[in-house]
Amino acid sequence: MDDCVFCRIASKMIGSDIVEESPLAIAVRDVNPQAPVHVLIFPKEHLPSVKDLDPERCDLLTELFQLVNDIAISEGIAQTGYRLVVNSGEDGGQEVDHVHFHLLGGRFMGWPPG
């Protein structure tokens, strides 16, 4: 989609600080980090929300979670812990209509988060 910022990042139309990339997904540093480590991980294919991640996309889900694990290790937060957030819909705080994970770490994450 031409108007989706994540699609534009995935297609390299917009420059971004790419952390890691796989055939189906890409991970970039958040431009407004909420923790010392704040990486956005999202599919290259435009999928508006988590409700669009159907069982036929198991390969994509596997790849997304593999990126999460690999980045947690490379960023040095795998042992100390991290938070993985997926916002869905307006009330869930989703600001970009392209499914994405926020990988946050490098500090203590309080609870409740909202």
The first five atom37 places (N, CA, C, CB, O) and aatype in JSON, in Angstrom:
{
  "aatype": [12, 3, 3, 4, 19, 13, 4, 1, 9, 0, 15, 11, 12, 9, 7, 15, 3, 9, 19, 6, 6, 15, 14, 10, 0, 9, 0, 19, 1, 3, 19, 2, 14, 5, 0, 14, 19, 8, 19, 10, 9, 13, 14, 11, 6, 8, 10, 14, 15, 19, 11, 3, 10, 3, 14, 6, 1, 4, 3, 10, 10, 16, 6, 10, 13, 5, 10, 19, 2, 3, 9, 0, 9, 15, 6, 7, 9, 0, 5, 16, 7, 18, 1, 10, 19, 19, 2, 15, 7, 6, 3, 7, 7, 5, 6, 19, 3, 8, 19, 8, 13, 8, 10, 10, 7, 7, 1, 13, 12, 7, 17, 14, 14, 7],
  "atom_mask": [
    [1, 1, 1, 1, 1],
    [1, 1, 1, 1, 1],
    [1, 1, 1, 1, 1],
    [1, 1, 1, 1, 1],
    [1, 1, 1, 1, 1],
    [1, 1, 1, 1, 1],
    [1, 1, 1, 1, 1],
    [1, 1, 1, 1, 1],
    [1, 1, 1, 1, 1],
    [1, 1, 1, 1, 1],
    [1, 1, 1, 1, 1],
    [1, 1, 1, 1, 1],
    [1, 1, 1, 1, 1],
    [1, 1, 1, 1, 1],
    [1, 1, 1, 0, 1],
    [1, 1, 1, 1, 1],
    [1, 1, 1, 1, 1],
    [1, 1, 1, 1, 1],
    [1, 1, 1, 1, 1],
    [1, 1, 1, 1, 1],
    [1, 1, 1, 1, 1],
    [1, 1, 1, 1, 1],
    [1, 1, 1, 1, 1],
    [1, 1, 1, 1, 1],
    [1, 1, 1, 1, 1],
    [1, 1, 1, 1, 1],
    [1, 1, 1, 1, 1],
    [1, 1, 1, 1, 1],
    [1, 1, 1, 1, 1],
    [1, 1, 1, 1, 1],
    [1, 1, 1, 1, 1],
    [1, 1, 1, 1, 1],
    [1, 1, 1, 1, 1],
    [1, 1, 1, 1, 1],
    [1, 1, 1, 1, 1],
    [1, 1, 1, 1, 1],
    [1, 1, 1, 1, 1],
    [1, 1, 1, 1, 1],
    [1, 1, 1, 1, 1],
    [1, 1, 1, 1, 1],
    [1, 1, 1, 1, 1],
    [1, 1, 1, 1, 1],
    [1, 1, 1, 1, 1],
    [1, 1, 1, 1, 1],
    [1, 1, 1, 1, 1],
    [1, 1, 1, 1, 1],
    [1, 1, 1, 1, 1],
    [1, 1, 1, 1, 1],
    [1, 1, 1, 1, 1],
    [1, 1, 1, 1, 1],
    [1, 1, 1, 1, 1],
    [1, 1, 1, 1, 1],
    [1, 1, 1, 1, 1],
    [1, 1, 1, 1, 1],
    [1, 1, 1, 1, 1],
    [1, 1, 1, 1, 1],
    [1, 1, 1, 1, 1],
    [1, 1, 1, 1, 1],
    [1, 1, 1, 1, 1],
    [1, 1, 1, 1, 1],
    [1, 1, 1, 1, 1],
    [1, 1, 1, 1, 1],
    [1, 1, 1, 1, 1],
    [1, 1, 1, 1, 1],
    [1, 1, 1, 1, 1],
    [1, 1, 1, 1, 1],
    [1, 1, 1, 1, 1],
    [1, 1, 1, 1, 1],
    [1, 1, 1, 1, 1],
    [1, 1, 1, 1, 1],
    [1, 1, 1, 1, 1],
    [1, 1, 1, 1, 1],
    [1, 1, 1, 1, 1],
    [1, 1, 1, 1, 1],
    [1, 1, 1, 1, 1],
    [1, 1, 1, 0, 1],
    [1, 1, 1, 1, 1],
    [1, 1, 1, 1, 1],
    [1, 1, 1, 1, 1],
    [1, 1, 1, 1, 1],
    [1, 1, 1, 0, 1],
    [1, 1, 1, 1, 1],
    [1, 1, 1, 1, 1],
    [1, 1, 1, 1, 1],
    [1, 1, 1, 1, 1],
    [1, 1, 1, 1, 1],
    [1, 1, 1, 1, 1],
    [1, 1, 1, 1, 1],
    [1, 1, 1, 0, 1],
    [1, 1, 1, 1, 1],
    [1, 1, 1, 1, 1],
    [1, 1, 1, 0, 1],
    [1, 1, 1, 0, 1],
    [1, 1, 1, 1, 1],
    [1, 1, 1, 1, 1],
    [1, 1, 1, 1, 1],
    [1, 1, 1, 1, 1],
    [1, 1, 1, 1, 1],
    [1, 1, 1, 1, 1],
    [1, 1, 1, 1, 1],
    [1, 1, 1, 1, 1],
    [1, 1, 1, 1, 1],
    [1, 1, 1, 1, 1],
    [1, 1, 1, 1, 1],
    [1, 1, 1, 0, 1],
    [1, 1, 1, 0, 1],
    [1, 1, 1, 1, 1],
    [1, 1, 1, 1, 1],
    [1, 1, 1, 1, 1],
    [1, 1, 1, 0, 1],
    [1, 1, 1, 1, 1],
    [1, 1, 1, 1, 1],
    [1, 1, 1, 1, 1],
    [1, 1, 1, 0, 1]
  ],
  "atom_positions": [
    [[0.84, -1.18, 0.0], [0.0, 0.0, 0.0], [0.88, 1.24, 0.0], [-0.96, 0.0, 1.22], [1.8, 1.37, 0.81]],
    [[0.6, 2.13, -0.9], [1.42, 3.32, -1.07], [1.36, 4.27, 0.12], [1.0, 4.05, -2.3], [2.32, 4.99, 0.38]],
    [[0.23, 4.29, 0.85], [0.1, 5.24, 1.95], [0.46, 4.64, 3.31], [-1.31, 5.75, 2.0], [0.35, 5.34, 4.32]],
    [[0.89, 3.4, 3.36], [1.26, 2.75, 4.62], [2.75, 2.95, 4.88], [0.92, 1.24, 4.58], [3.59, 2.55, 4.07]],
    [[3.07, 3.58, 6.0], [4.46, 3.87, 6.31], [5.29, 2.59, 6.45], [4.56, 4.7, 7.6], [6.45, 2.56, 6.03]],
    [[4.71, 1.53, 7.03], [5.48, 0.29, 7.18], [5.71, -0.41, 5.85], [4.76, -0.65, 8.13], [6.76, -1.01, 5.65]],
    [[4.75, -0.33, 4.95], [4.95, -0.88, 3.6], [6.06, -0.12, 2.9], [3.64, -0.82, 2.77], [6.88, -0.71, 2.19]],
    [[6.09, 1.19, 3.08], [7.11, 2.02, 2.45], [8.49, 1.73, 3.04], [6.76, 3.51, 2.61], [9.49, 1.75, 2.32]],
    [[8.55, 1.47, 4.33], [9.83, 1.09, 4.96], [10.27, -0.28, 4.44], [9.69, 1.06, 6.52], [11.44, -0.45, 4.07]],
    [[9.35, -1.24, 4.39], [9.68, -2.59, 3.94], [10.18, -2.61, 2.5], [8.47, -3.5, 4.07], [11.04, -3.41, 2.15]],
    [[9.63, -1.72, 1.67], [10.05, -1.66, 0.26], [11.23, -0.72, 0.04], [8.88, -1.22, -0.61], [11.63, -0.49, -1.1]],
    [[11.77, -0.18, 1.13], [12.95, 0.71, 1.11], [12.66, 2.07, 0.44], [14.11, 0.03, 0.4], [13.58, 2.75, 0.0]],
    [[11.38, 2.44, 0.37], [11.02, 3.76, -0.15], [11.29, 4.84, 0.89], [9.54, 3.78, -0.57], [11.51, 6.01, 0.56]],
    [[11.26, 4.43, 2.16], [11.58, 5.32, 3.27], [12.78, 4.71, 3.99], [10.35, 5.5, 4.25], [12.78, 3.53, 4.31]],
    [[13.78, 5.52, 4.23], [14.95, 5.05, 4.96], [14.6, 4.79, 6.42], [0.0, 0.0, 0.0], [13.76, 5.49, 6.99]],
    [[15.23, 3.8, 7.0], [14.98, 3.44, 8.39], [16.2, 2.72, 8.93], [13.72, 2.56, 8.51], [17.02, 2.19, 8.18]],
    [[16.31, 2.7, 10.24], [17.41, 1.99, 10.9], [17.03, 0.52, 11.02], [17.74, 2.61, 12.3], [16.43, 0.1, 12.01]],
    [[17.37, -0.25, 10.0], [17.01, -1.67, 9.96], [17.9, -2.45, 10.92], [17.13, -2.24, 8.53], [19.12, -2.37, 10.86]],
    [[17.26, -3.2, 11.8], [17.97, -4.02, 12.78], [18.23, -5.4, 12.2], [17.17, -4.13, 14.09], [19.33, -5.94, 12.32]],
    [[17.21, -5.96, 11.57], [17.32, -7.29, 10.98], [16.2, -7.45, 9.95], [17.24, -8.42, 12.07], [15.17, -6.77, 10.01]],
    [[16.43, -8.35, 9.01], [15.46, -8.57, 7.95], [15.45, -10.05, 7.59], [15.77, -7.69, 6.72], [16.49, -10.72, 7.64]],
    [[14.28, -10.54, 7.22], [14.13, -11.92, 6.76], [13.31, -11.86, 5.47], [13.43, -12.84, 7.86], [12.87, -10.78, 5.08]],
    [[13.11, -12.97, 4.82], [12.34, -12.93, 3.57], [10.92, -12.37, 3.74], [12.26, -14.31, 3.0], [10.41, -11.71, 2.83]],
    [[10.27, -12.62, 4.89], [8.88, -12.2, 5.06], [8.68, -11.02, 6.0], [8.1, -13.35, 5.56], [7.58, -10.47, 6.06]],
    [[9.71, -10.63, 6.74], [9.54, -9.61, 7.77], [10.76, -8.71, 7.88], [9.26, -10.27, 9.12], [11.83, -9.01, 7.35]],
    [[10.57, -7.6, 8.58], [11.64, -6.63, 8.77], [11.53, -6.07, 10.19], [11.58, -5.49, 7.69], [10.44, -5.99, 10.75]],
    [[12.65, -5.69, 10.75], [12.69, -5.08, 12.08], [13.49, -3.79, 12.01], [13.31, -6.06, 13.13], [14.59, -3.75, 11.46]],
    [[12.91, -2.73, 12.57], [13.55, -1.41, 12.54], [13.47, -0.78, 13.92], [12.88, -0.49, 11.49], [12.6, -1.12, 14.73]],
    [[14.39, 0.14, 14.19], [14.34, 0.87, 15.45], [13.19, 1.88, 15.41], [15.69, 1.58, 15.73], [12.97, 2.54, 14.4]],
    [[12.48, 1.98, 16.52], [11.38, 2.93, 16.61], [11.94, 4.35, 16.64], [10.51, 2.66, 17.86], [12.93, 4.61, 17.33]],
    [[11.34, 5.26, 15.9], [11.82, 6.65, 15.85], [11.47, 7.41, 17.13], [11.23, 7.38, 14.64], [12.02, 8.48, 17.37]],
    [[10.57, 6.87, 17.94], [10.2, 7.48, 19.22], [10.29, 6.41, 20.31], [8.75, 8.1, 19.15], [9.27, 5.97, 20.84]],
    [[11.52, 6.0, 20.65], [11.69, 4.86, 21.56], [11.14, 5.12, 22.96], [13.15, 4.5, 21.66], [11.28, 6.21, 23.52]],
    [[10.51, 4.09, 23.49], [9.94, 4.15, 24.84], [10.78, 3.35, 25.84], [8.51, 3.62, 24.83], [10.4, 3.23, 27.01]],
    [[11.9, 2.83, 25.4], [12.82, 2.07, 26.24], [14.18, 2.1, 25.55], [12.33, 0.57, 26.48], [14.26, 2.44, 24.37]],
    [[15.25, 1.77, 26.27], [16.57, 1.76, 25.64], [16.62, 0.89, 24.38], [17.61, 1.27, 26.62], [17.32, 1.23, 23.42]],
    [[15.89, -0.21, 24.37], [15.73, -1.03, 23.17], [14.26, -0.94, 22.79], [16.2, -2.54, 23.4], [13.39, -1.33, 23.57]],
    [[13.97, -0.43, 21.61], [12.59, -0.37, 21.11], [12.65, -0.63, 19.61], [11.91, 1.02, 21.44], [12.99, 0.25, 18.82]],
    [[12.31, -1.84, 19.25], [12.37, -2.29, 17.86], [10.97, -2.66, 17.4], [13.35, -3.49, 17.69], [10.23, -3.32, 18.13]],
    [[10.61, -2.25, 16.2], [9.34, -2.62, 15.59], [9.6, -3.77, 14.62], [8.68, -1.41, 14.85], [10.5, -3.7, 13.79]],
    [[8.81, -4.81, 14.72], [8.96, -5.99, 13.88], [7.63, -6.2, 13.16], [9.37, -7.27, 14.72], [6.59, -6.3, 13.8]],
    [[7.68, -6.25, 11.83], [6.43, -6.34, 11.08], [6.63, -7.09, 9.77], [5.87, -4.96, 10.81], [7.73, -7.15, 9.24]],
    [[5.53, -7.66, 9.26], [5.61, -8.36, 7.98], [5.82, -7.38, 6.84], [4.35, -9.19, 7.74], [5.37, -6.23, 6.9]],
    [[6.49, -7.83, 5.8], [6.66, -7.01, 4.6], [5.33, -6.89, 3.85], [7.74, -7.6, 3.69], [5.06, -5.87, 3.22]],
    [[4.53, -7.93, 3.94], [3.2, -7.9, 3.33], [2.27, -7.04, 4.17], [2.63, -9.35, 3.19], [2.34, -7.08, 5.4]],
    [[1.42, -6.26, 3.54], [0.49, -5.42, 4.27], [-0.62, -6.25, 4.88], [-0.1, -4.34, 3.35], [-1.43, -6.85, 4.18]],
    [[-0.64, -6.29, 6.2], [-1.71, -6.93, 6.96], [-2.15, -5.9, 8.0], [-1.23, -8.3, 7.64], [-1.36, -5.54, 8.87]],
    [[-3.38, -5.42, 7.94], [-3.79, -4.32, 8.8], [-3.77, -4.61, 10.3], [-5.15, -3.92, 8.42], [-3.47, -3.71, 11.09]],
    [[-4.07, -5.83, 10.72], [-4.23, -6.09, 12.15], [-3.92, -7.55, 12.47], [-5.64, -5.74, 12.61], [-3.78, -8.37, 11.57]],
    [[-3.81, -7.85, 13.76], [-3.58, -9.23, 14.17], [-4.72, -10.16, 13.72], [-3.41, -9.31, 15.68], [-4.51, -11.35, 13.54]],
    [[-5.91, -9.6, 13.56], [-7.03, -10.45, 13.11], [-6.82, -10.97, 11.7], [-8.34, -9.66, 13.18], [-7.51, -11.89, 11.26]],
    [[-5.85, -10.39, 10.97], [-5.54, -10.84, 9.62], [-4.46, -11.92, 9.6], [-5.1, -9.66, 8.77], [-4.09, -12.4, 8.53]],
    [[-3.96, -12.3, 10.75], [-2.95, -13.37, 10.85], [-3.67, -14.7, 11.02], [-1.96, -13.11, 12.03], [-3.8, -15.21, 12.13]],
    [[-4.14, -15.25, 9.93], [-4.91, -16.49, 9.96], [-3.98, -17.7, 9.97], [-5.86, -16.56, 8.77], [-2.77, -17.56, 9.79]],
    [[-4.53, -18.9, 10.18], [-3.71, -20.11, 10.26], [-2.86, -20.38, 9.02], [-4.6, -21.29, 10.51], [-1.85, -21.08, 9.1]],
    [[-3.25, -19.84, 7.89], [-2.47, -20.05, 6.67], [-1.17, -19.24, 6.67], [-3.3, -19.7, 5.45], [-0.36, -19.37, 5.75]],
    [[-0.99, -18.42, 7.67], [0.21, -17.58, 7.75], [1.15, -18.06, 8.86], [-0.18, -16.12, 7.98], [1.87, -17.26, 9.45]],
    [[1.13, -19.35, 9.15], [2.01, -19.89, 10.19], [3.48, -19.61, 9.9], [1.8, -21.4, 10.33], [4.25, -19.34, 10.82]],
    [[3.86, -19.67, 8.62], [5.25, -19.39, 8.27], [5.63, -17.96, 8.62], [5.48, -19.65, 6.78], [6.75, -17.71, 9.06]],
    [[4.72, -17.02, 8.43], [4.98, -15.63, 8.77], [5.09, -15.46, 10.28], [3.86, -14.73, 8.22], [6.0, -14.78, 10.76]],
    [[4.18, -16.07, 11.02], [4.24, -15.97, 12.49], [5.53, -16.56, 13.03], [3.04, -16.68, 13.11], [6.15, -15.99, 13.93]],
    [[5.93, -17.69, 12.49], [7.2, -18.3, 12.91], [8.35, -17.35, 12.65], [7.42, -19.63, 12.17], [9.23, -17.18, 13.5]],
    [[8.36, -16.74, 11.49], [9.44, -15.83, 11.12], [9.45, -14.58, 12.01], [9.32, -15.43, 9.65], [10.52, -14.12, 12.42]],
    [[8.28, -14.04, 12.3], [8.2, -12.87, 13.18], [8.76, -13.19, 14.56], [6.74, -12.38, 13.3], [9.55, -12.42, 15.11]],
    [[8.36, -14.31, 15.12], [8.85, -14.68, 16.45], [10.33, -15.06, 16.44], [8.02, -15.82, 17.01], [11.02, -14.86, 17.44]],
    [[10.82, -15.6, 15.35], [12.25, -15.88, 15.24], [13.04, -14.57, 15.26], [12.55, -16.68, 13.95], [14.09, -14.48, 15.89]],
    [[12.53, -13.57, 14.55], [13.18, -12.25, 14.59], [13.17, -11.68, 16.01], [12.47, -11.26, 13.63], [14.18, -11.14, 16.45]],
    [[12.05, -11.81, 16.72], [11.99, -11.35, 18.11], [13.11, -12.0, 18.92], [10.61, -11.68, 18.73], [13.85, -11.31, 19.62]],
    [[13.22, -13.32, 18.83], [14.25, -14.04, 19.59], [15.66, -13.62, 19.18], [14.08, -15.54, 19.41], [16.5, -13.37, 20.04]],
    [[15.91, -13.55, 17.9], [17.24, -13.17, 17.41], [17.62, -11.76, 17.85], [17.3, -13.27, 15.89], [18.76, -11.52, 18.26]],
    [[16.68, -10.83, 17.77], [16.97, -9.45, 18.13], [17.15, -9.31, 19.64], [15.85, -8.52, 17.65], [18.01, -8.57, 20.09]],
    [[16.34, -10.02, 20.42], [16.51, -9.98, 21.88], [17.92, -10.43, 22.26], [15.46, -10.88, 22.57], [18.54, -9.86, 23.16]],
    [[18.42, -11.43, 21.58], [19.79, -11.9, 21.84], [20.8, -10.86, 21.39], [20.07, -13.24, 21.13], [21.7, -10.5, 22.15]],
    [[20.67, -10.36, 20.16], [21.67, -9.42, 19.64], [21.66, -8.08, 20.37], [21.44, -9.19, 18.16], [22.68, -7.4, 20.43]],
    [[20.51, -7.7, 20.92], [20.42, -6.44, 21.67], [20.77, -6.6, 23.14], [19.02, -5.87, 21.54], [20.79, -5.62, 23.89]],
    [[21.05, -7.83, 23.57], [21.48, -8.07, 24.93], [20.36, -8.05, 25.97], [0.0, 0.0, 0.0], [20.62, -7.79, 27.15]],
    [[19.12, -8.32, 25.55], [18.01, -8.29, 26.51], [17.35, -9.66, 26.7], [16.97, -7.3, 26.05], [16.38, -9.78, 27.45]],
    [[17.86, -10.67, 26.03], [17.25, -12.01, 26.12], [17.33, -12.57, 27.54], [17.94, -12.97, 25.15], [16.38, -13.21, 28.01]],
    [[18.42, -12.35, 28.22], [18.6, -12.91, 29.56], [17.88, -12.11, 30.64], [20.07, -12.98, 29.89], [17.34, -12.68, 31.57]],
    [[17.88, -10.78, 30.51], [17.28, -9.93, 31.54], [15.78, -9.79, 31.38], [17.92, -8.58, 31.53], [15.07, -9.52, 32.35]],
    [[15.29, -9.97, 30.16], [13.86, -9.91, 29.91], [13.47, -8.73, 29.04], [0.0, 0.0, 0.0], [14.21, -7.76, 28.9]],
    [[12.31, -8.84, 28.47], [11.81, -7.81, 27.57], [10.29, -7.9, 27.5], [12.43, -7.94, 26.15], [9.7, -8.86, 27.99]],
    [[9.68, -6.92, 26.9], [8.24, -6.92, 26.69], [7.98, -6.93, 25.2], [7.56, -5.71, 27.37], [8.64, -6.22, 24.44]],
    [[7.01, -7.73, 24.78], [6.57, -7.78, 23.39], [5.12, -7.33, 23.38], [6.74, -9.23, 22.78], [4.26, -7.94, 24.02]],
    [[4.84, -6.24, 22.64], [3.51, -5.62, 22.63], [2.96, -5.64, 21.22], [3.57, -4.17, 23.17], [3.66, -5.33, 20.25]],
    [[1.68, -6.01, 21.1], [0.96, -5.91, 19.85], [-0.33, -5.15, 20.15], [0.67, -7.34, 19.22], [-1.2, -5.64, 20.88]],
    [[-0.45, -3.96, 19.59], [-1.67, -3.17, 19.75], [-2.62, -3.51, 18.62], [-1.35, -1.64, 19.78], [-2.2, -3.72, 17.48]],
    [[-3.91, -3.58, 18.93], [-4.9, -3.9, 17.91], [-6.1, -2.99, 18.03], [-5.34, -5.37, 18.02], [-6.77, -2.95, 19.07]],
    [[-6.37, -2.25, 16.97], [-7.52, -1.36, 16.95], [-7.31, -0.07, 17.7], [0.0, 0.0, 0.0], [-6.31, 0.1, 18.4]],
    [[-8.26, 0.84, 17.55], [-8.15, 2.17, 18.15], [-8.05, 2.11, 19.67], [-9.35, 3.02, 17.75], [-7.18, 2.75, 20.26]],
    [[-8.93, 1.35, 20.32], [-8.89, 1.26, 21.78], [-7.64, 0.55, 22.28], [-10.13, 0.54, 22.29], [-7.21, 0.76, 23.42]],
    [[-7.05, -0.3, 21.44], [-5.82, -0.99, 21.81], [-4.58, -0.14, 21.58], [0.0, 0.0, 0.0], [-3.48, -0.55, 21.94]],
    [[-4.74, 1.04, 21.0], [-3.61, 1.94, 20.8], [-2.88, 1.75, 19.48], [0.0, 0.0, 0.0], [-1.78, 2.28, 19.31]],
    [[-3.47, 1.01, 18.54], [-2.8, 0.81, 17.25], [-2.88, 2.1, 16.45], [-3.46, -0.37, 16.46], [-3.96, 2.58, 16.13]],
    [[-1.71, 2.66, 16.12], [-1.64, 3.93, 15.38], [-1.38, 3.73, 13.9], [-0.57, 4.81, 15.97], [-1.75, 4.58, 13.09]],
    [[-0.74, 2.63, 13.53], [-0.47, 2.33, 12.12], [-1.22, 1.06, 11.77], [1.08, 2.17, 11.85], [-1.06, 0.03, 12.43]],
    [[-2.05, 1.13, 10.72], [-2.84, -0.02, 10.32], [-2.01, -1.02, 9.51], [-4.05, 0.44, 9.51], [-2.26, -1.25, 8.33]],
    [[-1.03, -1.58, 10.18], [-0.15, -2.63, 9.63], [0.33, -3.38, 10.87], [1.08, -2.03, 8.74], [1.0, -2.8, 11.72]],
    [[-0.02, -4.65, 10.98], [0.32, -5.4, 12.18], [1.81, -5.28, 12.47], [-0.1, -6.89, 12.03], [2.65, -5.4, 11.57]],
    [[2.14, -5.04, 13.74], [3.55, -4.92, 14.13], [3.7, -5.22, 15.61], [4.09, -3.5, 13.8], [2.79, -5.01, 16.41]],
    [[4.88, -5.7, 15.95], [5.24, -5.99, 17.33], [6.2, -4.9, 17.8], [5.88, -7.41, 17.48], [7.07, -4.46, 17.04]],
    [[6.04, -4.48, 19.05], [7.01, -3.6, 19.7], [7.84, -4.49, 20.62], [6.3, -2.43, 20.5], [7.3, -5.11, 21.53]],
    [[9.13, -4.56, 20.39], [10.05, -5.27, 21.28], [10.73, -4.2, 22.13], [11.11, -6.13, 20.47], [11.48, -3.37, 21.62]],
    [[10.45, -4.24, 23.44], [10.95, -3.23, 24.37], [11.8, -3.9, 25.44], [9.79, -2.46, 25.02], [11.44, -4.95, 25.97]],
    [[12.93, -3.29, 25.75], [13.78, -3.84, 26.79], [14.88, -2.88, 27.18], [0.0, 0.0, 0.0], [14.95, -1.75, 26.69]],
    [[15.73, -3.35, 28.06], [16.83, -2.52, 28.52], [16.51, -1.74, 29.79], [0.0, 0.0, 0.0], [17.34, -0.97, 30.27]],
    [[15.32, -1.94, 30.33], [14.92, -1.34, 31.61], [13.79, -2.18, 32.18], [14.46, 0.17, 31.43], [13.22, -3.03, 31.5]],
    [[13.46, -1.94, 33.45], [12.36, -2.65, 34.09], [11.04, -2.18, 33.49], [12.37, -2.44, 35.62], [10.82, -0.98, 33.33]],
    [[10.17, -3.12, 33.17], [8.86, -2.81, 32.61], [7.82, -2.95, 33.73], [8.52, -3.75, 31.39], [7.59, -4.05, 34.23]],
    [[7.2, -1.85, 34.1], [6.18, -1.87, 35.15], [4.88, -2.49, 34.67], [0.0, 0.0, 0.0], [4.67, -2.72, 33.48]],
    [[3.99, -2.76, 35.66], [2.69, -3.31, 35.34], [1.67, -2.65, 36.24], [2.67, -4.84, 35.49], [1.97, -2.5, 37.43]],
    [[0.53, -2.26, 35.81], [-0.01, -2.46, 34.46], [0.61, -1.48, 33.47], [-1.53, -2.29, 34.47], [1.06, -0.4, 33.84]],
    [[0.62, -1.86, 32.2], [1.31, -1.06, 31.21], [0.56, 0.17, 30.75], [1.61, -1.89, 30.04], [1.19, 1.15, 30.36]],
    [[-0.78, 0.18, 30.77], [-1.58, 1.22, 30.15], [-1.72, 2.45, 30.97], [0.0, 0.0, 0.0], [-2.38, 3.4, 30.54]]
  ]
}
